Amino acid sequence: MKKWLIMLMLVLILAACGNTEEPLNAEQTAEIIEKGTVGFEMLGNEITAAENVPNDEREKIIAVFNEYITAFNEEDIERYSATLSKNATGFDYGKDLVEAQNAFDAYTINRQASDITILKYDDNEAQVYANLEIDMVEDETGTELSSKGRQVTVLVKEGGTWKVTSVFYIGNE
């Protein structure tokens, strides 16, 4: 039972890309929603695509999001790190890479994204919504765990390239 709890925590950490070092309190969460920092309320059901996204930027943003997921699934730390902002606001770049490599060493993890939608966009920031299915197998024991959830991945433009800067994830009930 203890291993399942540890694995569940690992899924949440990895799905959130190491999100924040400290959990947000209720006041911080309310402020994020009020300011519109995250493009949807995590518990809501309506997802509306941003209409102001130029087609070429839409393709670039979705391509980076897909590379972020694929590189992680393929346990390619160099490709995965290339999708992350070195100046991330939602996680520590170095710690995230250490956590990802530790996960690659101990688990086989497959994240599948669906319903990928750009919720908010401006020239320097994009928020990408996706439903995620996460399947994990502990390499040593063969213990399996699956979960489903919703995620908003925030990307920013750095040097003309879109990079992941923060991730907001909530598991489905």
N, C-alpha and C positions, 0 to 999 in steps of 0.2 A: 504494500500500500504506500509506503514511504517513497518508493521509486516512482510510482505514478504521480505523486504530488510534486516531486522534483522535476519530472519530465513535463508536467503541465506548466510549472513555473518557467522552465526553459522555453517551451513553446511561446508563451506570452512574451518573454524577453526577446526571443529571436524574431517573432512576428513584429514586434515593435522596434526592431533594429536598435535595441539598447535604449530606446526612447529617452526618458529623462533619468538623471541619477537619483532624484528623489520624486516620489509620487506627488502629483498635484493635489492640493487640498480643494475643498468645495468652492472656496472663494476664487482660487486661481482658475478652476474649471469654468465657473460662471463668467469670469472676466474674458476668457478665451472665446466662449460662445457669444457673449455680448458684443465684443469687438469684431466678431466675424472672422477671427483668426483661423478657425477651422470651418470648412465650407458646409458642414451640416452638423446637426446635433446627433451624436453617436447613437442615441436610442430611437431616433426618428426612422421612418420607413420610406420617405420620399427622397429620391435622388434626382436632381435636375442638373443637366449638363450646362456648363457655361457657354453662352452663345457668342462671346467675343474672341474666341480662340482662332487665330489664323491657321489655315490648313497645314502649312509647312511647320509651324510651331507645334500643332497638335501631334503630327507625326513624330517629331523629335522628342516630345515629352513622353508619349506612349512608348517609343522605342527605348528610352532610358529606363522607364518603369519596368518594361519587360526584361531588359538586360539585368536590372537589379534582382528580379525574381529568378531568372534563369541562371545567372552567375552563382547565386546562393545555392540553388538546387544542384548545380554541377560542382559545388564545393571548390570553386575557383576563386581563391582569396584575392588575387590580383585584379581580376575582372570585377568582382564584387566591390573592392575598395575603390575602383575607378568610378563607380556610380555614386559614391558618397561624398558629401561636402566635407572638406577638411576643416571648415569653420561652422560646422553644424550647430544649430540652436537647440536641437532636441536630444542629442546624445553626444558622447565623447568619442571622437573618431578613433583614437588609438584603442580605447577600451572595447569599442564595438568590434574592431578587427580581432582582438584577442578572444572575445566571447564567441565570435563566429568561427574562428579556427578551432577553439575548444569543442564547439558543437560538431564541426566537421569531423574531428578526431573521434568522437564518441557516438555519433548518431548518423543515420541516413535520414535526411529530411527532404520532403517534397512539398513545396508550396505551389498551389494552383490558384491563379487569380482569374476571376470572371467579372462580368459587368463593369469593366474598366471605364471610368467616366471622369473627365476633367470637370471638377465642380466650380473652381474659381481660377481666374487667370488674369495676370497683368504681365507686362514686359519682363519682369524679374522674378515672379513667383507663380507657381501652378500647384493646385491641390488635386490629387488624383485619388478617386474613390475606387475601391475594389472589394468584392467578396472574396475571402480566402478560405481554401480548404488546406489544412496542414496535416500531413501524415508523417509520423516519426517512428523509427525503429532504432532501439538501442543496439548498437553493434555487438556488444559483449553478451547480452542476454537474449536478444531477439524480441524483447518486449516492445509491443506496438501501442501507439497512441494516435488518435485522430481528433481534430477539432475543426470547427468552422467559426468564422468571424468576419467582421467588417473593418476595413482599414482606410484611413486617409493618409496618403504619403505626400508630404510637402516637398516640392522641388524648387530650387532657386538657380538662377543663372550665374555661373562663375566662369569668367573667361570665355563667355559665349557658349558654354556647355551647361546643360541642365544637370543638377546634382541633387541627391536626396539630402535634406537638411533636418527633417523631423518626421516622425511617424506616430499616428494615433490609432490604436487598435482596441477593439472590444470583441470578446468572444460572444457567440450566440448562446442563448440559454438552452 
